[in-house]
Amino acid sequence: MIQISKISKSFNQSRVLSDLVLFVEKGKTTVLIGPSGCGKSTLLRIIVGLIPHDSGKIYIDGEDTSLQDILLIRHKIGYVIQEGGLFPHLTARQNISLLAKYLGSNPSRIEQRISALIELNKFPGEGLDRYPVQLSGGQQQRVSLMRALMLDPPILLMDEPLGALDPMIRFEMQEDLKNIFRSLGKTVLMVTHDLAEAAYFADHMVLMNRGSIVQQGQLPDLIQNPTHAFVTKFIQAQRAVHNSEGTTSV
């Protein structure tokens, strides 16, 4: 469970997040959606401790993260970014096992974990000794996800994880990711700009604009009961929303 309490952040006197309050339910997938620059990615970076926030509190499982060692916090969080963020000079296997080796994990246990992860992620075993440049975009994202899952963290943060993939690979990855989320029961906080993708993954959807939350809920709530003119404008800007029941024009 993640609780965001009145988080604010500015860059060069430009307010990016403004007293943002959010509750991310344990074991569920919460999706942040909104236009570019609305603060979605910044919030993820603050949660994982990559950048500091100006004010407010973050609680993970009820504990104030400001009172904890940031490295220990990161061990509880898997973080996946767009285009994977893999180290180009390391093989897929080395990228996946990097943190576990740094922490002194038993080599045999590392290999057991990698074997379980490649099965879960449908990654070819022969690809483990290839470098990122030798992998397809979809395979790179699978390696990035396996690296994030290596320590079996209870929380996954995913920042536009499928944004750089072509439509067919993206469709396949969406299905596989949803199955992984369901089977592992992780607490997932995902960022996307795509309303159809948000509707497909989300147990709870959060629409942001200009550093604030405009409306939360399921897609039908946003379509049928918008609380702000921006909600309707954002939805109408999407050509179509594909959900588990088919295609709904908006």
N, C-alpha and C positions, 0 to 999 in steps of 0.2 A: 504494500500500500504506500502510495506517495501522496503527501499533502503539501500543497503549495499555498503559503499564507502571505498575501500582500507583497508579492515579489515585484520589485521595480528595477529597471536597468536603463541607463542612458549611455550613449556614445557621443562624445563631443557635444554635449548639451542637447542632443537629439534623443527624446524619450522613445525607447524601443518596447519596454514593458512597463505597464502602469498599474501598480497595486493589484496584480493578478492573483486571483484565488481559484484553486482547482483541486479537486479530490480525484485521484486515480485509484480505482477499486482493484483490490488484490485479485489476481488470477483472471483479470478481464483485459480486453484490448480497447484502449482509449485512443482515438485518432484526432489529432489536431489538424484542422484544415483552415485555409484562408489564403488571401493573396500574398504574393511575394513581399517581404519586408514587414509582415504583420507581427513578427516576434516568435514564430513557431520554433525555428531552429535555435534561436538564442535561448529559449527556455530549456531545451534539451541540453545545451552546452553548460548552462548554469547547474542543472540537476547533476550532471556527471562531474562537475567541478573543473571544467576547462576554462571557464571565465567566472569572475566573481559577480555577485549581484550587489546593487547599491543598498537595498533595504529589503526587509521581509525575512521569512523563515521557510526552510524546506525540511519536512519530516519524512523519514523512511521507516516504516513500521513503528511509528510513534516516537522515534528518536530524532532529536534536533541534529541535522548534519553538520552544523557549525561547531558542534562540540566533539566531533569525531575526526579521526585521521582520514584525510581525503583519499589516501591510497586504499585504505580498508573499505571505504564507501565504493570506490571504483571496482573492487573485487566482487561487489554485490550486483553490479550493473554491467550488462552487455550492451555495447554501443556499436551500431551499424550506420555508416554514412553512405551517401550517394557515391556510386562508382567504387565502393569497397574500401578505399583507403589502404590498400595492401602495400607492404614494403616490396618494391620491385626487385631488390637484390636477394630476397628470400623466396624459397619454394613455397608452394601451397602448404605443405606439411610444416615447414618452419614458421610460416605466418600463423598457422593455427595454434601451434604449441609454444609460441614465444613466451607468453606470460607464465604459463605453467612451468616451463623450464627455469625462468627467472626466479620463480618462487620455490624451486627445488623439488618439484614433484617427482615421484618415482617414474623412471623412463617406461617401465612396463605398463604402469597405470595410464601414462600419457598415450601410449599406443592403443590401449584398450578404449580409451575415451575417443580417440580419433576414429577408430573403427566403428564405434557406435554412431558417431556424428556423420560419417560419410554415408552410412546406411540411412540415417534419418533424413539427410539432405539430398539423397539420390545423386551423390557425387562419385564419379568413377575413380576407383582406387589408383589407377595408373596416372591420374592427374595430380596426385599428391606431390610428385617430384618434379612438376613443371613450375616454371616461374609465371607470375601474373601475366606477362606479355604473351605467354603461350596458351592462355586460357581465354575462352569466350567471355563476353560481358556477364552472361548468366552464371557461368562457373565462378567468375571472380566474386560475384555477390554471394554465392553459396559458401565460398571460402571465408568471406568476411563474416557471414552469419555463424559459421562453425567456430571461428576465432572468438566471436562474442559469446558463444555458448560453452566454450572449452571448460571454464571453471564452474559451469552449471549455476549461473547467477539467477536469483529469483526475479530480476527485473531486466527487461530488454527495452532499450531506447533505439528507435529506428528513424533516421532522418532521410526522407525521400529515398528509401532503399532500392526502389525499382524505377526511379525517374529516368535513368539513362539507358534503359533497355528498349529494344524494339518491341512492337506490340505483341507478337506471337510469344516471344520469350517472357515478356512481362506477364502475359496471361497465364502461362505455365507456372511461373514463379509465384504468382498470387495464390493459385490453388495449393501449391506445395507449402507456402508460408502459412496459410490458414490451417492446414492440417497439422503443421508443426506447432502452431500456437495452441490448437485444441488438445493435442496429445501431451504437451509439456505442462500446460496450465500456468505459464508464466504471466507476470504482470507486464503488459506491453503498452508502451506509449509511442505512437507512430506519428510522424509528420508526413503529410502529402498535400499537394495543391489540387489533386484530382478528386472530385466529389464522388465519382463512380467507385474509385478505389477505396475511399473512406467508407462508403456505404457497404462495400463488400466485407471489409475487415471489422468494422467498429461494433463493439458492444455498446459503446458510448461515443458520440461525436461531439467535438467542441469546435465551434466556428469562431475564429479570431479576426480582428481588424484593428490596426493601429495600436497594437500592444495590449489590447483588452479582449475579454471574452464577450462576444455579442449574444450567442445563444448556444445551449447545450441540449443534447437529446438524441433521438433517432432521426433519420432522414424524413420520415413522414411528419414529425413534429415541425421541422424546419420548413417543409413545403406547405403544410396546411395551417400552421399557426406561427408564422414569423413574428418575432417580437420587435423587429426593427426593419426599416426599409432596406438596409444593407443586406439582410438575409435574403430577401426576395431578389435583389439585384445580383447577388453572388450566384444564387441557384439558376437564375435565368441566363447567366453567362455561360453555363454548362450546356452543351448541345444535347447530351443525353446522359442518363444515369443507368448503369447496368447493375442490377442487383441479382440476388440468387433466384428470383422468379422470372427474370427476363430483362427487357429494356423498357424503361419508363421515360418518355420525353418530358422535358421540363422547360 
